[in-house]
């Protein structure tokens, strides 16, 4: 599946995130852990921001000027309703040039929909899009080796891919970044996440 098809699939299932049953605490503790590594809390980007706004709420609370990007135009429409003051971008993150560098980038449960052959380039772009001392958190499939598959767990068939644990570590190292934390946070499920930091001392404006 290409990114456009992923966006269309998510257009039809926004109700899953709008439901009262949705767990708005999902990922919050992990983001608080990641934010604790930041040297400055000025600019942030939520990749695959969806419509719940829970990470944007947290980032705003921490003092970040935050933007969101998503491939689903319906997710963007709903996100804009929740946060009319925030700048949202309806874009394919693989093709979209980042408009600036950020102190914090989150890609939670999103980049695993990126085609496997584009994952290395995308992660490199996100890491390079960090300011010195900036932090990126991303979730992934915690498999031993690279893998890709589709399933219809959420309703429509959706594509997933992963570079595998060592594959992600290789991209982090090749980008000159540091892995600050890795965890299987939903064990025994293979859901995992990395906290990555770009070396260097933040510059005060």
N, C-alpha and C positions, 0 to 999 in steps of 0.2 A: 504494500500500500504506500502511496506517496503522501506527503504532508497534506495536500489539499483534501485527499480522501479522509485522512484522520480528522481534519477540521470539520468536514461534513458529518462524520460519525458522531463527534462530540456535540455538534449542533442539536442532535436529536435526543441527547441524554442529559441535558443540563438539569433536569428535574432531580437527578440523583444527588446533586450537590446542593440543591435548594430545599431538599427534604428536611423536616425537623429531626429525622433520624441520622442525618449526617453528623459525624463526629468532628466538630470544629477544633478540637484539641489535637487532631492528628498532625504530627510533624512539628508542633509548637515547641516542645522540649528540645528537639533536635536543633531547631533554629536558634533557640536561646543559647545552646551550647556553642553553635557556630558564631553567633554575634559576639560572644565573649572573647573570641580571638581577634576581632577587628581592632585596628589602631585608631581609626576615625569612623564616625558614623554620619557621613554626609549624604552620599548618593547610593541608591540601591536599585536593582532590577529584578523583577519576578518573571522568570521565563516559564511559559506555560501557566500563566497566572490564574486561569480559570475564572470562576465567578464568585467564590466564597469570600474573597478578600481577607481571609484570616491571617495570611502572612503579611499582607500590606498593612493591616491593622497593627500587627506587632512591630513592623519596621517603622511605621509612623510614630508609634509609642516610644521607640528607641531613638527618634530624632532624625531618621533618614528621609531625605527627599526621594520618593519612590516612583518608579515607572513599572508598567506591566506590559507583557507581550504574549500573544496567544494566536494560534492558527485558526481557532474557531471564532467566527464573527459574532455568533450568538453569545458565547462566553464573554467576549469583549463588551457587547452591548449590556449584558447584565452587570458586569464588573463596573462599567461606567455609571450605571444607575446607583450602585452602592457607594462608589467613591467618585462623585462628579468632579472633584478637584484634582484627581490624579490623571496623568497622561498615559493613555493606553495605546498600544500599537497592534493592529491586526496584520501580522507578518509571519512568514516562514522564517524561523530563527536561523535556519541553515543559510539562507540567502540574504538576510537583513544585516546591513552593516550597523554595528552598535553605534549609537549617536554620541556616546562619550565613554569615559572610563568610570568604573564604579568601585566603591568601597566594599560593596556586598552584592553578590549575585546568588539567587536561589533558583534551582531548577528541580523542583520536587515533583516526582511522579509525572514527568513530562518528557525529558529527552530520551526516555526509553522507547518512544514512538518514532524517533529519528531512524531512517534507514541505516543499517549496520555499517555500510561503507562510508557514511557521512559522520559517524559518531566521533572519530578521532579529530577531524577538522573542526567540528562544532565545539568540542570541549577545549581544544587549543584556542579557538576564538574567544570563548568565555574566559579562560584563564588569562589570556593576553588583554582582555578587556577590564582587568582589575587594576586599580591603583596600587602602587607599592604598599605592602602590608594588607591589601584587600583580601577578602575571603569569599570563596564559592562553596556552597553546599549543594549537592545533587544526590538524588536517590537513583538506584539502579537495581538490576537483577544480579544478585550475588552468586553467580555461577563460577565454576572453576575455569571454564573456557568460553570463548565467544559463542553466542547463540542468537537465534531469531525464530519467532513463531507468531501465529495469530490465534486469537480465541474470541469467543463471543460472551464472555463472563458478564459484561455490562449490558449486553443486548446486541448491538451491531458488532460485526467482526472487526477487531482492532489489531494492529500490528505492534509487536514488541521486539526489542533487540537489546543486547548487552555485549560489551567487549570482554566480559569476564573480569574477575578481580585483578589478575596480573595485567590484563590489557589496560584497565583504567590506571593502574599504578605506573605503567609504562608511559602513558600519555601525560600524566602528572609530572613525571621526572623529565620527559622530553621538553615540557613547557617551562622547566626551571622552577617549578613550584614545589611546595612541601605538603605532604599528606599529614594533616594534624590529627585526624580521627577517622576511623572506619569501624562500622558496626552493623551487625545483623540485628536490626531493631525490632523485627517481628518474628524472631526465631520460634519454630523451625521453618517458617516460610523463608524464601530466598530474597525477601525485600531487604535491601541494605542501603547505606548512605556513606558518602565521603564528605569530609570537611577539608578543603584545600586552601592554602594561603600562598599568596605571591610574596616572595622575599622583598625586603627593603623597608626603609623607614618612611612612614607617611610624611608628606610635606604639608606644613601649615600654610594656608593662604593668608 
